[in-house]
């Protein structure tokens, strides 16, 4: 299934990528590909890594233990 087919295929592809990325981790993505990850030019690679780390921290601790972390993004 291609994300360019229309309908919800782009959403399905994004969800599949998110689940496989969460399962396999960033090390499973080739470096040349991972460094091209951006949020349509708004977020750079290092910012996306920091956001992922924050998401993991929040999920692990069921909320912010330190509000300064939330303001750091």
Biopython code that builds the backbone (N, CA, C, O; Angstrom):
import numpy as np
from Bio.PDB.StructureBuilder import StructureBuilder

atoms = [
    (1, "UNK", "N", (0.852, -1.161, 0.000)),
    (1, "UNK", "CA", (0.000, 0.000, 0.000)),
    (1, "UNK", "C", (0.903, 1.231, 0.000)),
    (1, "UNK", "O", (1.848, 1.311, 0.785)),
    (2, "UNK", "N", (0.624, 2.157, -0.849)),
    (2, "UNK", "CA", (1.441, 3.356, -0.966)),
    (2, "UNK", "C", (0.751, 4.544, -0.320)),
    (2, "UNK", "O", (-0.461, 4.705, -0.460)),
    (3, "UNK", "N", (1.512, 5.389, 0.396)),
    (3, "UNK", "CA", (0.906, 6.573, 0.994)),
    (3, "UNK", "C", (0.413, 7.573, -0.039)),
    (3, "UNK", "O", (-0.317, 8.501, 0.309)),
    (4, "UNK", "N", (0.791, 7.408, -1.299)),
    (4, "UNK", "CA", (0.371, 8.342, -2.348)),
    (4, "UNK", "C", (-0.914, 7.909, -3.046)),
    (4, "UNK", "O", (-1.316, 8.532, -4.029)),
    (5, "UNK", "N", (-1.554, 6.875, -2.566)),
    (5, "UNK", "CA", (-2.767, 6.375, -3.202)),
    (5, "UNK", "C", (-4.013, 7.167, -2.823)),
    (5, "UNK", "O", (-5.060, 7.001, -3.449)),
    (6, "UNK", "N", (-3.920, 8.014, -1.821)),
    (6, "UNK", "CA", (-5.083, 8.794, -1.399)),
    (6, "UNK", "C", (-5.815, 8.130, -0.256)),
    (6, "UNK", "O", (-5.398, 7.091, 0.256)),
    (7, "UNK", "N", (-6.914, 8.749, 0.136)),
    (7, "UNK", "CA", (-7.680, 8.220, 1.264)),
    (7, "UNK", "C", (-6.876, 8.301, 2.542)),
    (7, "UNK", "O", (-6.205, 9.302, 2.796)),
    (8, "UNK", "N", (-6.938, 7.273, 3.334)),
    (8, "UNK", "CA", (-6.220, 7.236, 4.610)),
    (8, "UNK", "C", (-4.889, 6.506, 4.524)),
    (8, "UNK", "O", (-4.290, 6.198, 5.555)),
    (9, "UNK", "N", (-4.411, 6.223, 3.311)),
    (9, "UNK", "CA", (-3.176, 5.449, 3.203)),
    (9, "UNK", "C", (-1.979, 6.195, 3.774)),
    (9, "UNK", "O", (-1.061, 5.565, 4.299)),
    (10, "UNK", "N", (-1.966, 7.521, 3.683)),
    (10, "UNK", "CA", (-0.843, 8.263, 4.256)),
    (10, "UNK", "C", (-0.851, 8.162, 5.776)),
    (10, "UNK", "O", (0.203, 8.058, 6.403)),
    (11, "UNK", "N", (-2.033, 8.192, 6.360)),
    (11, "UNK", "CA", (-2.157, 8.051, 7.813)),
    (11, "UNK", "C", (-1.749, 6.644, 8.238)),
    (11, "UNK", "O", (-1.046, 6.473, 9.234)),
    (12, "UNK", "N", (-2.182, 5.651, 7.494)),
    (12, "UNK", "CA", (-1.819, 4.267, 7.799)),
    (12, "UNK", "C", (-0.309, 4.074, 7.714)),
    (12, "UNK", "O", (0.285, 3.414, 8.566)),
    (13, "UNK", "N", (0.308, 4.648, 6.687)),
    (13, "UNK", "CA", (1.759, 4.538, 6.540)),
    (13, "UNK", "C", (2.478, 5.242, 7.689)),
    (13, "UNK", "O", (3.474, 4.731, 8.201)),
    (14, "UNK", "N", (1.984, 6.403, 8.096)),
    (14, "UNK", "CA", (2.598, 7.135, 9.206)),
    (14, "UNK", "C", (2.485, 6.342, 10.505)),
    (14, "UNK", "O", (3.436, 6.279, 11.284)),
    (15, "UNK", "N", (1.325, 5.739, 10.735)),
    (15, "UNK", "CA", (1.132, 4.947, 11.947)),
    (15, "UNK", "C", (2.018, 3.704, 11.930)),
    (15, "UNK", "O", (2.603, 3.344, 12.952)),
    (16, "UNK", "N", (2.119, 3.053, 10.785)),
    (16, "UNK", "CA", (2.975, 1.866, 10.672)),
    (16, "UNK", "C", (4.425, 2.243, 10.925)),
    (16, "UNK", "O", (5.153, 1.511, 11.595)),
    (17, "UNK", "N", (4.843, 3.379, 10.393)),
    (17, "UNK", "CA", (6.202, 3.851, 10.628)),
    (17, "UNK", "C", (6.453, 4.171, 12.083)),
    (17, "UNK", "O", (7.519, 3.864, 12.614)),
    (18, "UNK", "N", (5.479, 4.787, 12.733)),
    (18, "UNK", "CA", (5.616, 5.140, 14.152)),
    (18, "UNK", "C", (5.715, 3.890, 15.019)),
    (18, "UNK", "O", (6.549, 3.820, 15.922)),
    (19, "UNK", "N", (4.869, 2.914, 14.747)),
    (19, "UNK", "CA", (4.886, 1.683, 15.544)),
    (19, "UNK", "C", (6.181, 0.914, 15.318)),
    (19, "UNK", "O", (6.800, 0.439, 16.270)),
    (20, "UNK", "N", (6.593, 0.789, 14.051)),
    (20, "UNK", "CA", (7.830, 0.050, 13.798)),
    (20, "UNK", "C", (9.032, 0.809, 14.354)),
    (20, "UNK", "O", (9.980, 0.193, 14.841)),
    (21, "UNK", "N", (9.002, 2.135, 14.286)),
    (21, "UNK", "CA", (10.091, 2.924, 14.858)),
    (21, "UNK", "C", (10.162, 2.780, 16.361)),
    (21, "UNK", "O", (11.249, 2.686, 16.931)),
    (22, "UNK", "N", (9.009, 2.761, 17.006)),
    (22, "UNK", "CA", (8.984, 2.582, 18.462)),
    (22, "UNK", "C", (9.499, 1.201, 18.845)),
    (22, "UNK", "O", (10.172, 1.040, 19.863)),
    (23, "UNK", "N", (9.181, 0.214, 18.028)),
    (23, "UNK", "CA", (9.608, -1.158, 18.310)),
    (23, "UNK", "C", (11.095, -1.358, 18.010)),
    (23, "UNK", "O", (11.822, -1.934, 18.819)),
    (24, "UNK", "N", (11.543, -0.883, 16.850)),
    (24, "UNK", "CA", (12.915, -1.137, 16.402)),
    (24, "UNK", "C", (13.928, -0.112, 16.904)),
    (24, "UNK", "O", (15.106, -0.428, 17.069)),
    (25, "UNK", "N", (13.466, 1.120, 17.148)),
    (25, "UNK", "CA", (14.358, 2.171, 17.621)),
    (25, "UNK", "C", (15.052, 2.906, 16.481)),
    (25, "UNK", "O", (15.056, 2.445, 15.339)),
    (26, "UNK", "N", (15.627, 4.033, 16.801)),
    (26, "UNK", "CA", (16.268, 4.880, 15.810)),
    (26, "UNK", "C", (17.474, 4.211, 15.175)),
    (26, "UNK", "O", (17.812, 4.506, 14.028)),
    (27, "UNK", "N", (18.126, 3.317, 15.902)),
    (27, "UNK", "CA", (19.298, 2.641, 15.340)),
    (27, "UNK", "C", (18.959, 1.780, 14.130)),
    (27, "UNK", "O", (19.845, 1.444, 13.345)),
    (28, "UNK", "N", (17.684, 1.417, 13.970)),
    (28, "UNK", "CA", (17.268, 0.609, 12.823)),
    (28, "UNK", "C", (17.113, 1.448, 11.553)),
    (28, "UNK", "O", (17.001, 0.904, 10.454)),
    (29, "UNK", "N", (17.108, 2.766, 11.708)),
    (29, "UNK", "CA", (16.972, 3.666, 10.557)),
    (29, "UNK", "C", (18.372, 4.057, 10.095)),
    (29, "UNK", "O", (19.191, 4.492, 10.906)),
    (30, "UNK", "N", (18.656, 3.908, 8.803)),
    (30, "UNK", "CA", (19.982, 4.318, 8.313)),
    (30, "UNK", "C", (20.252, 5.796, 8.628)),
    (30, "UNK", "O", (19.358, 6.635, 8.518)),
    (31, "UNK", "N", (21.484, 6.098, 9.019)),
    (31, "UNK", "CA", (21.853, 7.463, 9.401)),
    (31, "UNK", "C", (21.536, 8.464, 8.303)),
    (31, "UNK", "O", (21.052, 9.560, 8.584)),
    (32, "UNK", "N", (21.802, 8.099, 7.057)),
    (32, "UNK", "CA", (21.539, 9.033, 5.950)),
    (32, "UNK", "C", (20.052, 9.372, 5.858)),
    (32, "UNK", "O", (19.690, 10.450, 5.388)),
    (33, "UNK", "N", (19.199, 8.467, 6.299)),
    (33, "UNK", "CA", (17.755, 8.709, 6.284)),
    (33, "UNK", "C", (17.330, 9.475, 7.538)),
    (33, "UNK", "O", (16.569, 10.438, 7.452)),
    (34, "UNK", "N", (17.818, 9.049, 8.690)),
    (34, "UNK", "CA", (17.371, 9.675, 9.945)),
    (34, "UNK", "C", (17.738, 11.152, 10.009)),
    (34, "UNK", "O", (16.998, 11.944, 10.593)),
    (35, "UNK", "N", (18.851, 11.530, 9.428)),
    (35, "UNK", "CA", (19.254, 12.941, 9.472)),
    (35, "UNK", "C", (18.459, 13.804, 8.496)),
    (35, "UNK", "O", (18.599, 15.027, 8.497)),
    (36, "UNK", "N", (17.641, 13.190, 7.678)),
    (36, "UNK", "CA", (16.762, 13.939, 6.785)),
    (36, "UNK", "C", (15.387, 14.171, 7.405)),
    (36, "UNK", "O", (14.543, 14.849, 6.820)),
    (37, "UNK", "N", (15.166, 13.603, 8.597)),
    (37, "UNK", "CA", (13.881, 13.756, 9.259)),
    (37, "UNK", "C", (13.678, 15.195, 9.716)),
    (37, "UNK", "O", (14.494, 15.744, 10.456)),
    (38, "UNK", "N", (12.610, 15.782, 9.278)),
    (38, "UNK", "CA", (12.221, 17.111, 9.740)),
    (38, "UNK", "C", (10.709, 17.126, 9.836)),
    (38, "UNK", "O", (10.038, 16.191, 9.398)),
    (39, "UNK", "N", (10.190, 18.168, 10.396)),
    (39, "UNK", "CA", (8.747, 18.354, 10.455)),
    (39, "UNK", "C", (8.403, 19.472, 9.480)),
    (39, "UNK", "O", (8.070, 20.588, 9.878)),
    (40, "UNK", "N", (8.492, 19.148, 8.203)),
    (40, "UNK", "CA", (8.216, 20.105, 7.131)),
    (40, "UNK", "C", (9.049, 21.376, 7.310)),
    (40, "UNK", "O", (8.573, 22.481, 7.052)),
    (41, "UNK", "N", (10.290, 21.207, 7.751)),
    (41, "UNK", "CA", (11.196, 22.329, 7.886)),
    (41, "UNK", "C", (11.073, 23.122, 9.170)),
    (41, "UNK", "O", (11.818, 24.082, 9.368)),
    (42, "UNK", "N", (10.156, 22.750, 10.045)),
    (42, "UNK", "CA", (9.960, 23.494, 11.295)),
    (42, "UNK", "C", (10.852, 22.973, 12.409)),
    (42, "UNK", "O", (11.295, 23.748, 13.258)),
    (43, "UNK", "N", (11.121, 21.688, 12.420)),
    (43, "UNK", "CA", (11.918, 21.061, 13.463)),
    (43, "UNK", "C", (13.124, 20.408, 12.801)),
    (43, "UNK", "O", (13.004, 19.790, 11.744)),
    (44, "UNK", "N", (14.273, 20.549, 13.423)),
    (44, "UNK", "CA", (15.485, 19.898, 12.946)),
    (44, "UNK", "C", (15.645, 18.546, 13.638)),
    (44, "UNK", "O", (14.936, 18.239, 14.597)),
    (45, "UNK", "N", (16.572, 17.757, 13.148)),
    (45, "UNK", "CA", (16.816, 16.412, 13.657)),
    (45, "UNK", "C", (17.008, 16.389, 15.174)),
    (45, "UNK", "O", (16.355, 15.607, 15.864)),
    (46, "UNK", "N", (17.892, 17.236, 15.698)),
    (46, "UNK", "CA", (18.170, 17.236, 17.133)),
    (46, "UNK", "C", (16.942, 17.638, 17.942)),
    (46, "UNK", "O", (16.735, 17.125, 19.042)),
    (47, "UNK", "N", (16.131, 18.542, 17.420)),
    (47, "UNK", "CA", (14.904, 18.939, 18.116)),
    (47, "UNK", "C", (13.913, 17.780, 18.154)),
    (47, "UNK", "O", (13.227, 17.583, 19.158)),
    (48, "UNK", "N", (13.833, 17.013, 17.069)),
    (48, "UNK", "CA", (12.941, 15.860, 17.049)),
    (48, "UNK", "C", (13.408, 14.799, 18.042)),
    (48, "UNK", "O", (12.584, 14.163, 18.699)),
    (49, "UNK", "N", (14.721, 14.604, 18.158)),
    (49, "UNK", "CA", (15.240, 13.656, 19.149)),
    (49, "UNK", "C", (14.891, 14.103, 20.563)),
    (49, "UNK", "O", (14.493, 13.290, 21.397)),
    (50, "UNK", "N", (15.042, 15.403, 20.830)),
    (50, "UNK", "CA", (14.703, 15.927, 22.155)),
    (50, "UNK", "C", (13.214, 15.749, 22.444)),
    (50, "UNK", "O", (12.834, 15.415, 23.566)),
    (51, "UNK", "N", (12.380, 15.969, 21.444)),
    (51, "UNK", "CA", (10.942, 15.792, 21.618)),
    (51, "UNK", "C", (10.605, 14.326, 21.888)),
    (51, "UNK", "O", (9.759, 14.031, 22.731)),
    (52, "UNK", "N", (11.257, 13.413, 21.181)),
    (52, "UNK", "CA", (11.034, 11.982, 21.412)),
    (52, "UNK", "C", (11.473, 11.591, 22.822)),
    (52, "UNK", "O", (10.791, 10.824, 23.502)),
    (53, "UNK", "N", (12.615, 12.123, 23.255)),
    (53, "UNK", "CA", (13.081, 11.840, 24.618)),
    (53, "UNK", "C", (12.093, 12.358, 25.652)),
    (53, "UNK", "O", (11.815, 11.688, 26.646)),
    (54, "UNK", "N", (11.564, 13.550, 25.415)),
    (54, "UNK", "CA", (10.581, 14.114, 26.342)),
    (54, "UNK", "C", (9.317, 13.258, 26.375)),
    (54, "UNK", "O", (8.770, 12.998, 27.447)),
    (55, "UNK", "N", (8.857, 12.825, 25.216)),
    (55, "UNK", "CA", (7.674, 11.955, 25.164)),
    (55, "UNK", "C", (7.886, 10.668, 25.933)),
    (55, "UNK", "O", (6.995, 10.206, 26.647)),
    (56, "UNK", "N", (9.067, 10.090, 25.787)),
    (56, "UNK", "CA", (9.385, 8.871, 26.527)),
    (56, "UNK", "C", (9.402, 9.146, 28.026)),
    (56, "UNK", "O", (8.877, 8.360, 28.814)),
    (57, "UNK", "N", (10.007, 10.264, 28.416)),
    (57, "UNK", "CA", (10.068, 10.642, 29.827)),
    (57, "UNK", "C", (8.658, 10.798, 30.402)),
    (57, "UNK", "O", (8.365, 10.286, 31.483)),
    (58, "UNK", "N", (7.795, 11.500, 29.684)),
    (58, "UNK", "CA", (6.432, 11.720, 30.162)),
    (58, "UNK", "C", (5.692, 10.396, 30.261)),
    (58, "UNK", "O", (5.019, 10.135, 31.258)),
    (59, "UNK", "N", (5.811, 9.561, 29.239)),
    (59, "UNK", "CA", (5.120, 8.271, 29.255)),
    (59, "UNK", "C", (5.628, 7.395, 30.404)),
    (59, "UNK", "O", (4.860, 6.658, 31.023)),
    (60, "UNK", "N", (6.913, 7.484, 30.675)),
    (60, "UNK", "CA", (7.500, 6.665, 31.737)),
    (60, "UNK", "C", (7.116, 7.145, 33.125)),
    (60, "UNK", "O", (7.032, 6.352, 34.063)),
    (61, "UNK", "N", (6.882, 8.450, 33.255)),
    (61, "UNK", "CA", (6.606, 9.029, 34.566)),
    (61, "UNK", "C", (5.162, 9.493, 34.730)),
    (61, "UNK", "O", (4.819, 10.092, 35.750)),
    (62, "UNK", "N", (4.330, 9.231, 33.758)),
    (62, "UNK", "CA", (2.913, 9.598, 33.800)),
    (62, "UNK", "C", (2.707, 11.085, 34.059)),
    (62, "UNK", "O", (1.792, 11.471, 34.786)),
    (63, "UNK", "N", (3.536, 11.899, 33.480)),
    (63, "UNK", "CA", (3.409, 13.343, 33.628)),
    (63, "UNK", "C", (4.746, 13.986, 33.922)),
    (63, "UNK", "O", (5.750, 13.298, 34.105)),
    (64, "UNK", "N", (4.757, 15.278, 33.965)),
    (64, "UNK", "CA", (5.990, 16.001, 34.205)),
    (64, "UNK", "C", (6.318, 16.033, 35.692)),
    (64, "UNK", "O", (5.511, 16.468, 36.514)),
    (65, "UNK", "N", (7.509, 15.568, 36.017)),
    (65, "UNK", "CA", (7.983, 15.690, 37.390)),
    (65, "UNK", "C", (8.638, 17.046, 37.582)),
    (65, "UNK", "O", (8.741, 17.538, 38.705)),
    (66, "UNK", "N", (9.078, 17.647, 36.496)),
    (66, "UNK", "CA", (9.779, 18.928, 36.549)),
    (66, "UNK", "C", (9.242, 19.798, 35.407)),
    (66, "UNK", "O", (9.491, 19.505, 34.237)),
    (67, "UNK", "N", (8.519, 20.846, 35.734)),
    (67, "UNK", "CA", (7.915, 21.694, 34.717)),
    (67, "UNK", "C", (8.934, 22.396, 33.832)),
    (67, "UNK", "O", (8.592, 22.833, 32.733)),
    (68, "UNK", "N", (10.172, 22.514, 34.286)),
    (68, "UNK", "CA", (11.185, 23.167, 33.451)),
    (68, "UNK", "C", (11.484, 22.334, 32.220)),
    (68, "UNK", "O", (11.889, 22.881, 31.194)),
    (69, "UNK", "N", (11.298, 21.042, 32.296)),
    (69, "UNK", "CA", (11.500, 20.191, 31.127)),
    (69, "UNK", "C", (10.485, 20.537, 30.057)),
    (69, "UNK", "O", (10.826, 20.601, 28.875)),
    (70, "UNK", "N", (9.237, 20.763, 30.457)),
    (70, "UNK", "CA", (8.186, 21.088, 29.489)),
    (70, "UNK", "C", (8.482, 22.413, 28.789)),
    (70, "UNK", "O", (8.181, 22.564, 27.605)),
    (71, "UNK", "N", (9.058, 23.357, 29.494)),
    (71, "UNK", "CA", (9.359, 24.659, 28.902)),
    (71, "UNK", "C", (10.596, 24.635, 28.019)),
    (71, "UNK", "O", (10.849, 25.589, 27.283)),
    (72, "UNK", "N", (11.375, 23.549, 28.082)),
    (72, "UNK", "CA", (12.606, 23.459, 27.322)),
    (72, "UNK", "C", (12.414, 23.180, 25.850)),
    (72, "UNK", "O", (13.364, 23.251, 25.071)),
    (73, "UNK", "N", (11.205, 22.866, 25.466)),
    (73, "UNK", "CA", (10.956, 22.563, 24.051)),
    (73, "UNK", "C", (10.402, 23.769, 23.347)),
    (73, "UNK", "O", (10.128, 23.712, 22.148)),
]
sb = StructureBuilder()
sb.init_structure("model")
sb.init_model(0)
sb.init_chain("A")
sb.init_seg("    ")
for serial, (resi, resn, name, xyz) in enumerate(atoms, 1):
    if name == "N":
        sb.init_residue(resn, " ", resi, " ")
    sb.init_atom(name, np.array(xyz, "f"), 0.0, 1.0, " ", f" {name:<3s}", serial, name[0])
structure = sb.get_structure()
